[in-house]
């Protein structure tokens, strides 16, 4: 059940509790296989941050199984007691990555690599959806303990995080019945990723500080030289294509649980090297698809990275028939405005909230202020755009502060309209206000700040 090195006094079994990511079933946000634990390997590091033990022996039992909460599974690994009850250890659980571990040199324990050295070796490539479902999404987790913890059976839980990101695409409310998805193409993606994120080791007690993903977090990309074909660039131009529907008469409005990707750094305004999507779709009554480029950025145009254990929801809010004739033309073009095709990002196990992208008051009356919840201006002032649509018809601006201008401030047609909000310059300090977009009995409050 594993390998060991050093003078160990006696054997013992350690039962670790793995907290597995939740199984989200509502709205198709998750599937059981995305949280499946099929293979578990435990790596033990000493207080010098060096690998001292590796085991593939394990047993898994379900502690509970609830589709809306995280699941606890138990894995038993045979460890040995060095006789120092106060000595710190770190147990790393590597899940669904047995093939990656198998590629480590046979004498890896003899060399006693550090965590960071081992991290550079634990890289993997994502297979297609079917193969990934059969193998399971690679995951990682870590906990610290002392030998007395092992003897008393009070080891902490290991919380697992997935080593990949997921991208879903859907047609938004306004475009329902007008657009059907035909295909999605991923460009400039990373062909490999790291199973484990980096860890900061504190010098005083060697307690690990775990990676914590957030929407502004940092990626950890493998060094291309560490991959088997180290002379090949990490980033692949692509495309990685996903055929969704070739029948224009059979509308398809969502594509989920199909695109799984490695982490990727945030793009730049230059756009020539950004990871991006090209979405193809049929307009109602048309037999030839058109294509649109989508970059991963906020409504303000700020690019954000693709992070492990996060989901990205691409929503086609409103587009015209003036898309591009080929995916290659779309790739070479400017990306769609985020208010036209927006991207929302969420930690994988959190339900997404559409309140920032569209508000449905009732059906059919609808008022939407797309992808904008607040307008934030610099002291120098300037202009920001948003898109407004009401299928009731006329809408108008109400109760705006006197230091902003809005153009247009009313509109009478039931078609999407770009609205420009301009703020005067402010010498110092800050100010805040709000205005309403009103249409019939529907209202949407928009907050405006300047600082």
C-alpha positions as CSV (number, residue, x, y, z in Angstrom):
1,X,0.0,0.0,0.0
2,X,2.6,2.6,-0.9
3,X,6.2,3.5,-0.5
4,X,8.2,4.8,2.4
5,X,11.6,6.2,3.3
6,X,13.3,6.9,6.6
7,X,13.3,5.3,10.1
8,X,9.7,4.6,11.1
9,X,8.8,2.9,14.4
10,X,5.4,1.4,13.7
11,X,2.6,1.1,11.3
12,X,-0.8,2.7,11.6
13,X,-3.9,3.5,9.5
14,X,-5.1,7.0,9.0
15,X,-8.7,7.6,7.9
16,X,-9.0,11.0,6.2
17,X,-12.4,12.6,5.5
18,X,-12.6,14.1,2.1
19,X,-15.2,16.9,1.6
20,X,-16.3,16.4,-2.0
21,X,-17.8,19.2,-4.1
22,X,-21.5,19.4,-4.2
23,X,-23.7,17.7,-6.7
24,X,-25.7,20.5,-8.2
25,X,-28.7,19.2,-10.2
26,X,-31.0,22.2,-10.5
27,X,-31.0,23.9,-13.9
28,X,-28.4,21.5,-15.0
29,X,-25.6,23.3,-13.1
30,X,-23.9,20.1,-12.2
31,X,-23.9,16.4,-12.6
32,X,-23.0,13.6,-10.2
33,X,-19.9,12.6,-12.3
34,X,-18.4,16.1,-11.9
35,X,-18.1,15.4,-8.2
36,X,-17.3,11.7,-8.4
37,X,-14.3,10.4,-6.4
38,X,-13.0,7.4,-8.3
39,X,-9.3,7.3,-7.5
40,X,-7.5,8.7,-4.4
41,X,-3.8,8.9,-3.7
42,X,-2.4,10.4,-0.5
43,X,1.0,12.1,-0.4
44,X,2.5,12.8,3.0
45,X,5.0,15.7,3.5
46,X,7.1,16.3,6.6
47,X,7.7,19.6,8.4
48,X,10.6,20.3,6.0
49,X,8.0,20.3,3.1
50,X,9.5,17.1,1.6
51,X,7.7,14.1,0.4
52,X,8.1,11.1,2.7
53,X,5.3,8.8,1.9
54,X,3.0,8.0,-1.0
55,X,0.1,5.5,-0.8
56,X,-2.4,4.2,-3.3
57,X,-4.2,2.1,-0.7
58,X,-7.6,3.4,0.1
59,X,-11.2,2.6,1.0
60,X,-14.1,5.0,0.2
61,X,-17.4,5.1,2.1
62,X,-20.2,7.6,1.8
63,X,-20.9,9.5,5.0
64,X,-23.8,11.3,3.4
65,X,-25.1,11.8,0.0
66,X,-27.2,15.0,-0.7
67,X,-27.4,16.5,-4.2
68,X,-27.4,20.1,-2.9
69,X,-24.6,19.9,-0.3
70,X,-21.0,18.8,-0.3
71,X,-20.5,15.1,0.2
72,X,-18.1,13.5,2.7
73,X,-16.2,10.4,1.7
74,X,-13.6,8.6,3.8
75,X,-10.3,7.3,2.5
76,X,-8.0,5.1,4.6
77,X,-4.3,5.2,4.0
78,X,-1.6,3.1,5.8
79,X,1.0,5.5,7.3
80,X,3.8,4.9,9.8
81,X,4.6,6.6,13.1
82,X,8.0,8.3,13.4
83,X,7.6,8.5,17.2
84,X,7.5,12.4,17.3
85,X,4.0,13.2,18.5
86,X,4.4,17.0,18.0
87,X,5.8,16.9,14.5
88,X,3.8,18.5,11.7
89,X,2.7,16.7,8.6
90,X,0.8,17.6,5.5
91,X,-1.5,15.1,3.8
92,X,-2.3,15.9,0.2
93,X,-5.2,14.1,-1.5
94,X,-4.8,13.7,-5.3
95,X,-8.1,12.6,-6.8
96,X,-8.8,11.1,-10.2
97,X,-5.2,11.7,-11.3
98,X,-3.7,8.2,-11.0
99,X,-2.3,8.3,-14.5
100,X,-0.5,11.6,-13.7
101,X,1.0,10.1,-10.5
102,X,2.0,7.0,-12.4
103,X,4.2,9.1,-14.6
104,X,6.4,10.2,-11.7
105,X,9.9,8.7,-11.6
106,X,10.1,5.4,-9.7
107,X,12.7,6.9,-7.4
108,X,10.7,10.1,-6.6
109,X,10.6,9.2,-2.9
110,X,14.4,8.6,-2.8
111,X,14.9,12.2,-4.1
112,X,12.4,13.5,-1.5
113,X,11.0,16.4,-3.6
114,X,9.4,19.4,-2.0
115,X,5.8,20.1,-2.6
116,X,6.6,22.8,-5.2
117,X,8.9,20.5,-7.0
118,X,6.3,17.8,-7.1
119,X,3.7,20.3,-8.2
120,X,5.6,21.0,-11.4
121,X,5.4,17.3,-12.3
122,X,1.7,16.8,-11.7
123,X,0.3,18.1,-15.0
124,X,-2.5,16.6,-17.0
125,X,-4.5,17.1,-20.2
126,X,-8.3,17.2,-20.3
127,X,-9.8,14.5,-22.5
128,X,-13.2,14.9,-24.2
129,X,-16.4,15.0,-22.2
130,X,-17.1,11.2,-22.4
131,X,-13.5,10.2,-21.3
132,X,-13.6,12.8,-18.5
133,X,-16.9,11.5,-17.2
134,X,-15.5,8.0,-17.2
135,X,-12.3,9.0,-15.4
136,X,-13.6,11.8,-13.2
137,X,-12.5,15.5,-12.9
138,X,-9.0,15.7,-11.3
139,X,-9.2,17.2,-7.8
140,X,-6.9,18.2,-5.0
141,X,-7.0,18.9,-1.3
142,X,-4.7,19.3,1.7
143,X,-4.8,19.1,5.6
144,X,-2.2,19.5,8.3
145,X,-1.9,17.2,11.4
146,X,0.4,16.0,14.1
147,X,1.1,12.3,14.9
148,X,-1.1,12.6,18.1
149,X,-4.0,13.6,15.8
150,X,-3.4,10.4,13.8
151,X,-3.5,8.3,17.0
152,X,-6.6,10.0,18.3
153,X,-8.4,9.8,15.0
154,X,-9.1,13.6,14.9
155,X,-7.7,14.4,11.5
156,X,-9.2,17.5,9.9
157,X,-11.3,17.3,6.7
158,X,-9.7,17.7,3.3
159,X,-11.8,20.0,1.2
160,X,-11.4,19.1,-2.5
161,X,-11.3,21.5,-5.4
162,X,-11.5,20.6,-9.1
163,X,-8.5,21.3,-11.3
164,X,-10.5,22.5,-14.3
165,X,-13.1,25.1,-15.2
166,X,-16.5,24.6,-17.0
167,X,-18.1,26.8,-19.6
168,X,-21.8,26.8,-20.5
169,X,-23.6,28.7,-23.3
170,X,-27.2,29.7,-23.4
171,X,-29.6,32.0,-25.4
172,X,-31.0,34.7,-23.2
173,X,-34.6,35.7,-22.6
174,X,-34.9,38.3,-25.4
175,X,-33.4,36.0,-28.1
176,X,-35.5,33.0,-27.2
177,X,-37.4,32.1,-30.4
178,X,-35.1,34.2,-32.5
179,X,-31.7,32.4,-32.3
180,X,-30.8,28.7,-32.1
181,X,-27.2,27.6,-31.1
182,X,-25.3,25.8,-33.9
183,X,-21.8,25.4,-32.5
184,X,-19.2,26.7,-30.0
185,X,-15.5,27.0,-30.7
186,X,-12.7,27.5,-28.1
187,X,-9.6,29.3,-29.2
188,X,-6.2,29.9,-27.7
189,X,-6.8,27.5,-24.8
190,X,-4.1,25.8,-22.6
191,X,-3.6,22.2,-23.5
192,X,-2.5,21.2,-20.1
193,X,-3.0,22.2,-16.4
194,X,-1.6,21.6,-12.9
195,X,-3.5,19.1,-10.7
196,X,-2.6,21.1,-7.6
197,X,-2.3,24.9,-7.0
198,X,0.7,26.5,-5.3
199,X,0.8,26.7,-1.5
200,X,2.6,29.2,0.7
201,X,4.4,27.4,3.4
202,X,4.8,29.4,6.6
203,X,8.4,29.2,8.0
204,X,7.4,29.1,11.7
205,X,5.2,26.0,11.8
206,X,5.0,24.8,8.2
207,X,1.3,25.1,8.2
208,X,0.0,25.3,4.6
209,X,-2.1,28.2,3.5
210,X,-4.5,26.8,0.9
211,X,-5.2,28.3,-2.5
212,X,-8.5,30.1,-2.4
213,X,-10.3,30.8,-5.7
214,X,-12.2,34.0,-6.3
215,X,-13.2,35.8,-9.4
216,X,-10.1,38.0,-9.3
217,X,-7.8,35.1,-8.3
218,X,-4.5,34.1,-9.9
219,X,-3.9,31.1,-12.1
220,X,-1.1,28.5,-11.8
221,X,-0.1,27.4,-15.3
222,X,2.4,24.6,-15.8
223,X,5.8,25.3,-17.2
224,X,5.8,23.9,-20.8
225,X,9.2,22.5,-20.2
226,X,7.8,20.2,-17.5
227,X,5.4,18.6,-20.0
228,X,6.3,15.4,-21.9
229,X,6.7,17.4,-25.2
230,X,8.4,20.3,-23.5
231,X,9.2,22.1,-26.8
232,X,5.5,22.5,-27.6
233,X,3.9,25.8,-26.5
234,X,1.4,25.5,-23.7
235,X,-1.3,27.6,-25.5
236,X,-3.0,26.0,-28.5
237,X,-4.5,28.2,-31.2
238,X,-7.3,25.8,-31.7
239,X,-10.1,25.7,-32.3
240,X,-11.6,23.1,-30.0
241,X,-15.0,22.8,-31.6
242,X,-18.3,21.6,-30.2
243,X,-21.1,20.8,-32.7
244,X,-24.4,21.5,-31.1
245,X,-27.1,21.5,-33.8
246,X,-27.2,21.2,-37.6
247,X,-30.9,21.5,-38.0
248,X,-32.1,25.2,-38.1
249,X,-35.7,24.0,-37.7
250,X,-35.0,22.4,-34.3
251,X,-34.1,25.2,-31.9
252,X,-31.4,24.6,-29.3
253,X,-31.0,27.3,-26.7
254,X,-28.4,25.9,-24.2
255,X,-25.2,23.9,-24.3
256,X,-24.1,22.8,-20.8
257,X,-21.7,20.2,-19.4
258,X,-19.8,20.0,-22.6
259,X,-16.9,22.4,-22.3
260,X,-14.2,21.7,-19.7
261,X,-11.0,23.7,-19.9
262,X,-7.7,24.3,-18.1
263,X,-7.0,27.6,-16.3
264,X,-6.0,30.5,-18.5
265,X,-4.7,34.0,-17.7
266,X,-6.8,37.1,-18.3
267,X,-6.8,38.5,-21.8
268,X,-5.7,42.0,-22.9
269,X,-7.3,44.7,-25.0
270,X,-4.9,43.8,-27.8
271,X,-7.0,40.7,-28.2
272,X,-4.7,38.7,-30.5
273,X,-3.7,36.1,-27.8
274,X,-6.8,36.0,-25.6
275,X,-8.6,32.8,-24.8
276,X,-12.0,33.3,-26.3
277,X,-15.1,31.6,-27.8
278,X,-16.8,31.9,-31.1
279,X,-20.5,31.1,-30.9
280,X,-22.4,30.1,-34.0
281,X,-26.2,30.3,-34.3
282,X,-29.1,30.2,-36.7
283,X,-31.6,33.0,-36.8
284,X,-35.2,32.0,-37.1
285,X,-36.1,31.2,-40.7
286,X,-32.4,31.2,-41.8
287,X,-30.5,28.1,-42.9
288,X,-27.0,29.5,-42.7
289,X,-25.4,30.1,-39.3
290,X,-23.6,33.3,-38.3
291,X,-20.8,33.6,-35.8
292,X,-19.8,35.9,-32.9
293,X,-16.7,36.2,-30.9
294,X,-16.9,36.3,-27.1
295,X,-14.0,37.3,-24.8
296,X,-14.0,36.7,-21.0
297,X,-14.6,40.2,-19.6
298,X,-16.9,42.2,-17.5
299,X,-19.4,44.8,-18.7
300,X,-16.8,47.5,-18.1
301,X,-14.5,45.6,-20.5
302,X,-12.1,44.3,-17.9
303,X,-10.7,40.9,-18.7
304,X,-10.7,38.1,-16.1
305,X,-8.9,34.7,-16.0
306,X,-10.3,31.2,-16.2
307,X,-9.9,29.7,-12.8
308,X,-10.0,26.2,-11.5
309,X,-13.2,25.1,-9.8
310,X,-15.2,27.9,-11.4
311,X,-18.0,27.9,-14.0
312,X,-18.5,30.5,-16.7
313,X,-22.0,31.2,-18.1
314,X,-22.1,32.7,-21.6
315,X,-25.5,34.3,-22.3
316,X,-26.5,35.6,-25.7
317,X,-28.6,38.6,-24.7
318,X,-29.1,40.4,-28.0
319,X,-27.4,40.1,-31.3
320,X,-28.3,41.1,-34.9
321,X,-28.1,39.1,-38.1
322,X,-24.9,41.0,-39.0
323,X,-22.7,38.3,-37.5
324,X,-19.8,36.9,-39.4
325,X,-20.1,34.3,-42.2
326,X,-17.3,32.0,-40.8
327,X,-15.8,31.3,-37.4
328,X,-12.4,32.4,-38.7
329,X,-13.8,35.9,-39.6
330,X,-15.4,36.1,-36.1
331,X,-12.1,35.2,-34.4
332,X,-10.3,38.0,-36.3
333,X,-13.0,40.5,-35.4
334,X,-13.6,42.6,-32.3
335,X,-15.4,40.7,-29.6
336,X,-19.1,41.3,-29.0
337,X,-20.0,44.0,-26.4
338,X,-20.5,42.2,-23.0
339,X,-24.0,43.7,-23.0
340,X,-24.7,41.8,-26.2
341,X,-23.1,38.5,-25.2
342,X,-22.1,38.5,-21.6
343,X,-20.1,36.1,-19.4
344,X,-20.8,35.5,-15.8
345,X,-18.4,33.7,-13.5
346,X,-19.2,31.7,-10.3
347,X,-17.4,29.3,-8.0
348,X,-18.5,25.9,-9.4
349,X,-20.7,24.9,-6.5
350,X,-22.7,28.2,-6.3
351,X,-25.9,28.7,-8.1
352,X,-25.6,31.5,-10.6
353,X,-27.7,34.7,-10.2
354,X,-29.1,36.3,-13.4
355,X,-30.2,39.5,-11.6
356,X,-27.2,41.4,-13.2
357,X,-28.1,40.4,-16.7
358,X,-31.8,40.6,-17.0
359,X,-34.9,41.1,-15.0
360,X,-38.2,39.4,-15.9
361,X,-41.1,41.1,-14.1
362,X,-43.8,39.0,-15.6
363,X,-44.4,37.2,-18.9
364,X,-44.8,38.7,-21.4
365,X,-44.1,42.2,-20.0
366,X,-40.3,42.5,-19.7
367,X,-37.9,45.3,-18.8
368,X,-34.2,44.6,-19.0
369,X,-31.1,46.6,-18.2
370,X,-28.4,44.3,-19.5
371,X,-25.3,43.3,-17.6
372,X,-25.2,46.4,-15.6
373,X,-26.0,46.8,-11.9
374,X,-24.1,49.9,-11.0
375,X,-22.3,52.7,-12.9
376,X,-18.9,53.5,-11.4
377,X,-17.1,56.6,-12.7
378,X,-13.6,58.0,-12.1
379,X,-13.2,61.5,-10.7
380,X,-12.4,62.7,-14.3
381,X,-15.9,61.7,-15.3
382,X,-16.6,60.1,-18.7
383,X,-19.2,57.9,-20.3
384,X,-20.4,54.3,-19.9
385,X,-22.9,52.3,-21.9
386,X,-25.7,50.0,-21.1
387,X,-28.4,48.3,-23.1
388,X,-32.1,48.8,-22.3
389,X,-35.1,46.8,-23.7
390,X,-38.8,46.8,-22.9
391,X,-41.2,44.7,-24.8
392,X,-44.0,46.9,-23.6
393,X,-42.6,49.7,-25.8
394,X,-41.9,53.1,-24.4
395,X,-39.4,53.5,-21.5
396,X,-38.0,56.6,-19.9
397,X,-35.5,57.8,-17.3
398,X,-36.7,59.1,-14.0
399,X,-35.1,60.9,-11.0
400,X,-31.6,61.2,-12.2
401,X,-29.0,63.3,-10.4
402,X,-28.0,66.6,-12.0
403,X,-24.3,65.7,-12.4
404,X,-25.0,63.0,-15.1
405,X,-26.6,63.2,-18.5
406,X,-28.3,60.2,-20.1
407,X,-28.8,59.8,-23.9
408,X,-31.4,58.9,-24.9
409,X,-33.5,59.4,-21.8
410,X,-36.6,57.9,-23.3
411,X,-37.4,55.5,-26.2
412,X,-40.7,54.4,-27.8
413,X,-39.9,51.2,-29.7
414,X,-39.7,47.6,-28.4
415,X,-36.2,47.0,-29.6
416,X,-32.9,47.1,-27.7
417,X,-31.3,50.5,-27.4
418,X,-27.8,51.5,-26.3
419,X,-27.9,54.2,-23.6
420,X,-24.9,56.4,-22.8
421,X,-24.5,57.7,-19.3
422,X,-22.0,60.6,-18.9
423,X,-20.7,62.0,-15.6
424,X,-19.3,65.5,-15.0
425,X,-15.8,65.7,-13.6
426,X,-15.4,65.9,-9.8
427,X,-12.5,67.7,-8.3
428,X,-12.2,65.5,-5.2
429,X,-14.1,63.3,-2.8
430,X,-16.9,61.1,-3.9
431,X,-20.6,61.1,-4.6
432,X,-23.4,58.6,-5.2
433,X,-26.9,58.8,-6.8
434,X,-29.3,56.7,-8.7
435,X,-31.9,56.9,-11.4
436,X,-34.8,54.6,-12.6
437,X,-35.5,53.1,-16.0
438,X,-39.4,52.9,-16.0
439,X,-41.7,51.2,-18.5
440,X,-45.3,51.0,-17.6
441,X,-45.5,49.6,-14.1
442,X,-42.0,48.2,-14.3
443,X,-38.9,50.0,-12.9
444,X,-35.2,49.2,-12.6
445,X,-33.0,51.2,-10.2
446,X,-29.5,52.0,-11.4
447,X,-26.9,53.2,-8.9
448,X,-24.3,55.7,-9.9
449,X,-21.1,56.4,-8.0
450,X,-18.1,58.6,-8.6
451,X,-14.8,58.5,-6.7
